[in-house]
Amino acid sequence: MLFGFFYIFFVHVIGLQSEKAQNGEKTGTAIRGEKLLKRVRRGWMWNQFFLQEEYTGSDYQYIGKLQSDQDNGSGLVKYVLSGEGAGTLFVLDENNGDLHATRRLDREEKAFYILKATVVNKRTGQKLEPETEFTVKLHDINDNEPQFSREVYIGSVPERSDIGTSVIQVTATDADDSMYGNSAKLVYSISQGHPYFSVDPNTGVIQTALGPDDMDREQREHYQVVIEAKDMAGQRGGLTGSTTINITLTDVNDNPPRFTQSIYQFRVPESSVSGTPVGRILATDRDIGMNAEMYFTIVSGDGMDMFDISTDKDTQEGVITVSKPLDFEKKPSYTVEIQVQNTQVDPRFMSAGSKDMATVRIGVEDVDEPPLFDKASYLMEVKEDAAVGVAVGSVSAMDPDAARSMVKYSIDRRTDMDRLFNIHSGNGSVFLLRSLDREETAWHNISVIATEFNNPRQSSHVPVYIRLLDINDNAPTFATTYETYVCERTKAGQRIQTVSAVDADEPSMGHKFFFSLAPEGTHRSNFTVRDNGDNTAGILTRRASYSRLHQSIYLVPVVITDGDYPMQSSTGTLTVRVCTCDREGNMELCNAEALSSSPGLSTGALIAILLCAIILLMIVVLFTALKRQRKKEPLIISKEDVRDNVVSYNDEGGGEEDTQAFDIGALRHPDAAAAVLEESAKQRRDIIPSDTLLYPMASRDNGDVRNFINQRVLENDCNPTAPPYDSLATYAYEGAGSVAESLSSLGSASTEAEQDYHYLSDWGPRFRKLADLYGAEDGDFS
């Protein structure tokens, strides 16, 4: 069995020598060293070697000896090493099994290495022992100093904290083996920061070491503390690491605000409006942030109602502003007491001195003010029948300054465009320039201007409301237009209509109307009027029967009188139609005269009449259009005869002076057709150019012309977008053998004399249509 005997030489840090033996499984194994030792059976120790880290010697560091019971000293056994660091960090003497470390090892980099060894025959290379694994462990020495997790710590603690208040905890670590000795056992201590702070030696918690009175932020805000961590439990020879802690005392509200001065003085013009700043007062607070926020209040003084104070959030200043109008002539100065205190109060530090007071004196400056009316607005009343020049009322204004300048009055004409009123410039009396009518306008709103004589730029306005008082100057009338009828068969005393009245006047006691039959209608009257006493009246019959054939309409004059003073009355005429009624008294038929005399038709009747008129008009227009369509006859009776046909397109065109018309000469001169196509400037503006318009003609024979024209007519009849566009085309070419010669007017002399075209009728039916067209008078076409 391999490694039946191990010889291990182990050197400690203090230079002591120890031996460790490994137990083998076969008999005959022994432990060899510098001297022969007794064999000990310790199977759990056989596969480990121990080596001290950080070896500083110049030679290889001896670890131990590997030996197999197969090695009998004949030199045929070879020891072979493999595993972590084999051949580089660790070397094995293949002849005697001595194991060495080639360089210094660091336990903090790697604490142990796993290797494998075996024995082979040098001659045959055959393994004499199976491969066995063993471990080389490094023994730790104190070669690492403690390290803090941060180089610089940031901490804070409220000012005026009690002794022992925790600030921050620092932590250090040691890379040495904490399981071996005290190399990694740390102790904390404070080297800088006395006497303000202390540190717990075991936990590293930093605490305050002074009482509340000594830890004042306003005296000192920042502290720098240095903490050390020492290994070896703080014993001599231990390694040390340090860190820095920057500690800040946070603010608490332990200082009240204080005014920078006890008395402040300001001046403000008396013309200042509400909200105008007067001045700023300053108070300081040694605290910061929210603890330094403050607010100001006016607690006493004769100006408490005249001024306000607020806090500027940005500057923490007290801003004094005007709250009510000032008047130098009434009070030239004011004094107020102002108090300042923090918005956030800490009850621990609250005392009687947490508030501060200051006196503020405010002087009012005199300025030239505009005239001041004795009222903010005026209400005047005048009867609507007041004569021109009658005084409506008066206004009054005065200069509030000590000079007491004279004031003149005027009316702002933008508020009195119709110039109904005027004002006396000296005493402010308002009077009428024109007569008024309450029923047209019940209220008039004007603006009066008061201006200083010495300084016209100083002026003020005041609204004046004028109400017109009603007088009874309008007579009552019927409330509406009544359509009244009476049945032919009725009975005496039958009510056929109830009437009411309206009045443009508005009496203070309300309207009261009286109805009666006019005196001219009482003689042989067929109807009577009964006053109901509630501002209505009933129209009653005085006969039992009426005949619409005898008289279809009756006019009933009704007198309407109001109850105001002076009494006004009017006569309204009620039109009563006589109609045929059914048994229930419903109207069935009235005379045409009665219908025509009706003051108006209903909306339905008007709509029906209008629809009938529109339908009749459409029928007439349709009939006329159909009649005209029947009268039209084709100008060209036969397509075979194309000589000198006049085609009408309902547009006469340019006539004889139209030099841009189609020239049939192109048919006579086919050689010039190409040249004509290029002369685009001579083409008609109403015809789309086409290169197929002119065809080279091989012969001037009449048959060629006829075929060409028929072809073009057929093409244009089939194409709705093709030219001509409602124009009159005149063809000067007559064809061969025409007995009528030329009918064109191009070669004829222009004359204004009337011509007789009836001779054309003698040429046959083909020319009779031309005779009708040219022989018709101008009035026939209008």
HELIX and SHEET records of a PDB file:
HELIX    1   1 GLY A   43  MET A   45  5                                   3    
HELIX    2   2 MET A  232  GLY A  234  5                                   3    
HELIX    3   3 GLY A  289  ALA A  292  5                                   4    
HELIX    4   4 PRO A  347  PHE A  349  5                                   3    
HELIX    5   5 ALA A  352  SER A  354  5                                   3    
HELIX    6   6 ARG A  413  THR A  415  5                                   3    
HELIX    7   7 PRO A  519  THR A  522  1                                   4    
HELIX    8   8 ALA A  592  SER A  596  1                                   5    
HELIX    9   9 THR A  603  LYS A  631  1                                  29    
HELIX   10  10 GLY A  655  GLU A  657  5                                   3    
HELIX   11  11 GLY A  665  ARG A  668  1                                   4    
HELIX   12  12 PRO A  670  ALA A  672  5                                   3    
HELIX   13  13 ALA A  673  GLU A  678  1                                   6    
HELIX   14  14 SER A  680  LYS A  682  5                                   3    
HELIX   15  15 ASN A  702  CYS A  718  1                                  17    
HELIX   16  16 HIS A  758  TRP A  763  5                                   6    
HELIX   17  17 PRO A  765  GLY A  775  1                                  11    
HELIX   18  18 ASP A  778  PHE A  781  5                                   4    
SHEET    1   A 4 PHE A   5  TYR A   7  0                                        
SHEET    2   A 4 GLN A  61  GLN A  67 -1                                        
SHEET    3   A 4 ASP A  98  ALA A 101 -1                                        
SHEET    4   A 4 PHE A  90  LEU A  92 -1                                        
SHEET    1   B 2 PHE A  10  VAL A  11  0                                        
SHEET    2   B 2 GLN A  17  SER A  18 -1                                        
SHEET    1   C 4 GLN A  48  GLN A  52  0                                        
SHEET    2   C 4 LYS A 127  HIS A 139  1                                        
SHEET    3   C 4 PHE A 112  ASN A 121 -1                                        
SHEET    4   C 4 VAL A  77  GLY A  83 -1                                        
SHEET    1   D 2 GLN A 147  PHE A 148  0                                        
SHEET    2   D 2 ALA A 172  THR A 173 -1                                        
SHEET    1   E 4 VAL A 152  PRO A 158  0                                        
SHEET    2   E 4 THR A 240  THR A 250  1                                        
SHEET    3   E 4 HIS A 222  LYS A 230 -1                                        
SHEET    4   E 4 VAL A 187  GLN A 192 -1                                        
SHEET    1   F 3 SER A 166  GLN A 169  0                                        
SHEET    2   F 3 VAL A 205  THR A 208 -1                                        
SHEET    3   F 3 PHE A 197  VAL A 199 -1                                        
SHEET    1   G 4 ARG A 258  PHE A 259  0                                        
SHEET    2   G 4 PRO A 277  THR A 284 -1                                        
SHEET    3   G 4 GLU A 317  VAL A 322 -1                                        
SHEET    4   G 4 PHE A 307  THR A 311 -1                                        
SHEET    1   H 4 ILE A 263  PRO A 269  0                                        
SHEET    2   H 4 ASP A 356  GLU A 365  1                                        
SHEET    3   H 4 SER A 333  ASN A 342 -1                                        
SHEET    4   H 4 MET A 294  GLY A 301 -1                                        
SHEET    1   I 2 LEU A 372  PHE A 373  0                                        
SHEET    2   I 2 ALA A 397  MET A 398 -1                                        
SHEET    1   J 4 TYR A 378  LYS A 383  0                                        
SHEET    2   J 4 SER A 459  LEU A 469  1                                        
SHEET    3   J 4 TRP A 443  GLU A 452 -1                                        
SHEET    4   J 4 VAL A 407  ILE A 411 -1                                        
SHEET    1   K 3 ALA A 391  SER A 394  0                                        
SHEET    2   K 3 SER A 429  LEU A 432 -1                                        
SHEET    3   K 3 PHE A 421  ILE A 423 -1                                        
SHEET    1   L 4 THR A 477  PHE A 478  0                                        
SHEET    2   L 4 ARG A 495  VAL A 502 -1                                        
SHEET    3   L 4 THR A 536  THR A 541 -1                                        
SHEET    4   L 4 PHE A 527  ASP A 531 -1                                        
SHEET    1   M 4 THR A 484  CYS A 487  0                                        
SHEET    2   M 4 SER A 569  CYS A 581  1                                        
SHEET    3   M 4 ILE A 553  ASP A 562 -1                                        
SHEET    4   M 4 PHE A 513  LEU A 517 -1                                        
SHEET    1   N 3 THR A 484  CYS A 487  0                                        
SHEET    2   N 3 SER A 569  CYS A 581  1                                        
SHEET    3   N 3 MET A 587  CYS A 590 -1                                        
END                                                                             
